[in-house]
Amino acid sequence: MFKQMLKDVLLAYGPSGREETAAQVIRGYVAPWCDDMYTDALGNLIAYKKGTSGKKIMLSAHMDQIGLIVTDIDDDGFLRVANVGGVNPLITVARDVVFENGTRGVTYFETEKKFTEATMMDLFIDIGAKTRAEADEKVQIGDMAVYKTDFVEMGNRFACGALDDRLCCAIIMEALRTMNTTHDIYAVFTTQEEVGLRGATPAAYAIAPDFNINLDVTGQGDTPKCTRMSMKLGKGPAIKAMDLSVIVPMCVRRFMEECAKANAIPYQTEVLRFGGTDTAAVQRSRGGVLAGCVSVATRYIHSPVETADMDDVMNAVKLVNAMVAREDLPKV
């Protein structure tokens, strides 16, 4: 069941600000495992599971994926685009893309330039239209496209687009299905993380959790000539120490590490030299929230072939469930 759920979530359309389709897929799976579900003004999907302890735990992972937004359509029907989130122009050349209405297209660049010199200003989408009027019948300025990808199984590892961060949405979904806890659980599938951690901010303010467990993908240091970092696929989920957006309090890190050790769950420690996650947005909410992050080492982030290890995924589920099962929560 988990693998099919994972595929459905990964392959759903949902760039930043247009997460409704992804949210519908998540809602369809999660509804039987919670007491209430609702959507807030930012489009965050919030699943509530009632407890008895009087304590509130917020689980969070973002639904949105990177994409391309149409900025203009020329007389020959080619679509000019801008990035939505961290799109790498070189990775985005000669790709199959799809719009929310199902319109398919391919990307390319102005060919008087070398491939390695392509920028976002040089990219365009070809949807097969011969004129602007023909293109207008299928796509409008402001519409968004995402990479069209497949779920590729490679033994215990798998590749697909949108692992960042639908993979962690699926981890929270599986944790909701299997958890045993006395705390109120707010599972928040957030919006617009890729464009500035926007959805998590109002969600955390409204919920005012006692503790937040964010989940996101992270980089790795196990591919040829990659940037030096400690995370590797298959070595367990990572407990974040720091990235450019957040320093996790030691009381939270110790709590997470104790839960992993007590349940014989392998884990790594993450220090990320770049990027940020919703952890930072939640941590700064109201008067401050104790927030930690479980990360899943992932190769080729922000590409159509993001790659992860299934053992890391299932151990992340176990770690989330081990933390929410604890009666005591982190304290300053």
SULRA-V537103 format. One line per field, one symbol per residue. burial: b if it has 9 or more other ideal C-beta (glycine too) atoms within 8 Angstrom, else e. A space follows every 10 residues. Layout:
burial->???
This chain:
burial->eeeebbbbbb bbbbbbbbbe bbbbbbbebb eebbeebeeb ebbbbbbbbe beeebbbbbb bbbbbbbbbb eebeeebbbb bebbbebebe bbbebebbbe eebbbbbbbe eebeeeebeb ebbbbbbebe bbebbbebbe eebbbbbbbe beeeeebbbb bbbbbbbbbb bbbbbbeebe bebbbbbbbb bbbbbebbbb bbbbbebbbe bbbbbbbbbb bbeeebeebe bbbbbbbbbb bebebbebbe bbbbbbbebb eebebebbeb bbeeebbbbb bbbebeeebb bbbbbbbbbb bbbbbbbbbb bbbbbbbbbb bbbbebeebb ee
